């Protein structure tokens, strides 16, 4: 009987905490922080999607270029790995934005989350598209370099131009985020 009373008391105590927990989850502060965290996730998520696609396209081309080299009894250039990995840097830029946005979540103003979400989504997508196109350019570079053995520096500079878009997006997003924190 005493065990039943103890269990009943524990259940009553637990039930009394449910409204407080539900109120915390639906509080404006919780919703605002959650949406800011969602924007941080968008920044890294969309940039990583583009990096995965770009690196995948470049890697497929590198493997095909190596196959051609082997079939022609030519040395397979190691530099093709640089082309294959180039689009991965946009994920790092997305991660940097993610950490900055998450740092803002602690002191975010109520109602400011749509601005954070906009910055996170647009920046993540822009960096992801940069990575996608960098991967496609790296795929063409892999084929050209494996075929001729020439032009590596020029091809790398062309990839750097595409990467510059992602760097600009990250820099401008950081400026916007710092303006939001005032």
Secondary structure as UniProt FT lines:
FT   HELIX           2..26
FT   HELIX           28..71
FT   TURN            72..73
FT   TURN            78..79
FT   HELIX           80..85
FT   HELIX           86..88
FT   HELIX           89..104
FT   HELIX           105..107
FT   TURN            110..111
FT   HELIX           113..148
FT   HELIX           152..180
//
